[in-house]
Amino acid sequence: MKIIAKIRSPFCEKFGIPRQSLGRGGLPAQIIFEPEFRNPDALRGLEGFSHIWVLWEFSKAKRDTWSPTVRPPRLGGNTRMGVFATRSPFRPNSIGLSSVKLESIEHTEEYGTVLNISGADMLDGTPIFDIKPYLPYTDSHPDAVGGFTDGYVNYKLEVSVAPEHLNLLPENLREGIVGMLEADPRPSYQDDENRVYGMKVADFEIKFTVKENILTVQRIEKLS
């Protein structure tokens, strides 16, 4: 398959990337098309849609072999489930599928027409294979059953962050970053209350601890 675009996102490392797209706050990102596909006609009519599907590659999770079972992190990393019953990146074909919000379509001098989106769960530079409009009348299923994931729908941490730390972040990123922290970026098998975790996002490093379902931000530093 041809790579049609790459994403410019605030996620510079895998740790901390939302496990699913469209989390609270939805951090901003851009879809930058490859030169061959910078034809605005290819996007004609897309401005009428609020959300899009993005088909992309787990470019940092490629393997030569595959396993029929994986260990979903939400189940603690010990319980095995069938690979096709999960969204694990370790698949026979390393393909991801995400729905994201289409904020705007922008015409730029350097990159041609770009898509400004929010709610992406992709590492910066992730290759994109295809984009399709999200169709509410057929893509939304309010009565759908989520299998073993239903028990985690309402799971979140309480986030404690001092105003002097939060104010270091650009205002348009605050809600999205707090939402990432609420979703608990730690591997599910790690529960050391004394461990200080570090997460890099949008040119900032965030240090935090977790105790009794309360995530406390210890400091936020601007990366050079």
N, C-alpha and C positions, 0 to 999 in steps of 0.2 A: 504493500500500500504506500501511496505517496504521503509525505508529510506536507500538509497544506498550511500549517501555521505553528507558532510556538506561543506559549503563554508567558507573560511578564507578570509575576506574582510576588507578594511579599515574603514568600516562604523560601528561604535560602538553604534549609536543611530539612530532612524528613521528620525529625522529632518535632512534635507540636502541630503538624499539619492536621486540620480537622479530619476525622475519620469519614465524615460524609460532607457533601456539599450543602450550601445554603444554611449554615449555622447562624446563630444569633449575630446580628450586626453585619455579617457578610463583608469581609475585607475587600477593597477594590483590587482589580487586576485588569490586564489588557490582553487581548488576543491579537498578535501581530502576524499577519499573513506572510508567507514566503513570497519572494518576488514574482514567481510564476502565477500566483493566485491573487495578486493585488489588482483585480479588475472589479470596480464597483458594481458592475452589472451582476456579478455573482451574488450580491447582497440585496438586490432589488426586492423590496417587499418585506424584508426582515424587520424594518423599523416598526412594523405594526404588531410585533410580538413582544411580550414582556419577559419571557424566559426562553432559553435555548438548551438543547442537549449538546454536549461536547463529548466526542469519542476521542480518546487519547491513549498514550502509551505509558506504562509504568517503566520508564526508561532506566531507572535505577534499581529495578527488581528483576532484570532478565536472568533466566537460568536456562541451561541446556537440557535439564531434565525437569520433570514435574511429578508431583505427588497427588494421589487422589483425595487425600485428606490434609487439612491445615488446622492450625490452632487459633481460632478467633481470639483477639486480645481481650474482648469484652467478657469472655468466659474464663479469664484468668490465665490463658496461655497453656493450659493443661488438657482441656477437653478438645477432642478432634471432631471436626465436622467435614462433610464432603466439600471439596473445593467449589463445586457449582452451587452449593448452598450458602456461599459466603461471597464477600467482595474483596477477598484477599488479593494482594498484588501478585502473589506467586501462583500463576495460572499457566495452562498449556500455551496460551497466547497472552502476552502481558498487556492486555487492553483494559482501560478504565472507561466508565461511563458516568458523567455528572450532569445534573441539571443546574444551571446558574441563571442569575438574573441579568438580563441585558439592560444596562443602564443607559447607554447611548451608542450611536455609531458616529465616529469622528473621522474627518478627512484630514490627514496630516501630510506635510511636505516630505518628511523623511521615510515614512512607512506606508504611505498610501492610506487606504481606509482601514481603520482599526476598530475593534469592538471593545468598548468599556463595559466590564462586567463586575459583578460582586457575588460572593459566596462560593468562589472556586476552592477546591481542595487539591490543588496541583502544585508541585514543586516548580520554582522559577525555571524557565527554559524547557518545560515539558513539551514534547512533540504532540501535535494535534492532527488527527486523521480526517475528522469530519465534524460538521456542525449542522444541526437540524433544528427547526423550530419546535418548541414545546407546545403541544396542543391540549389545552385543559379538558376538552370534551372527551378525549380518548386516553390521554396520558395520566389523568388523575383518577384514582380509585379510592375514595374515602372509606370503603368497607373492606379494604385489603387487610390480610392477616400477615404479620411480620415474623412468624416463626419464633425461633429462640431469641430474636432481638426485641420482641415486644416487652420483655421485662426491663429493658434499659431505655425505653422511650423517654421517661421522665427523669432519668438519672442526670444529676449535675452536682457540682461542688458549689459551696458558698465561697465567693471570692472576697478576700479582704485586701484592699490596696489603699495605702495612704494617699491623700490628695496630692502631696508633693511628688509622689512617684507617678501617679496617673497623669499629672499635668506635664510630664516630660514627653508624653506621646502626642502626636498631632491629633487634633480633635476628631478628625474623620476616621481615625483608626481605633479610638478608645473602646467603643462598644464592641467592635469586632474582636479585638484582642481579649477583652474581658470574657466574651462569649467563648473563645477558644479555651481559656483557662477554666471556665465553668464546665466545659465538656470533659475535663480531666485528660491532659495530654500524656500523662504517664503511661507506660506499659502496665496493664492490669495486674501483673504479677509482682509489681513493686509497691510496697506499702511501708517503707522505712520512714517513720515520722521525723527522723533527724537528718534525712538526706536533703541536700539543697539541689534542686533541679535547675537547669539552665535551658532556655528556649530562645532561639534567634528568630526574629520576625521583623520585617520592614525596617531594617537597619538598626534594630534595638535588640539588646540581650536582656531577658527577663529572668531573674532568679526568684525561685519560690520554694516553699515547703508545703506539705499537706499533712494535716493532723485532724482526725475525727471529722472528715468530710469538709474541712475548712482549708481552702488554699490561701496562703498568706504570701503576698508579694514582698520579698525582702529588699529588692532593689531593681531598678531599671537603668540600663546604661546605653548611651548612644555608641554604636559601633563606628570605628574610624574607617 
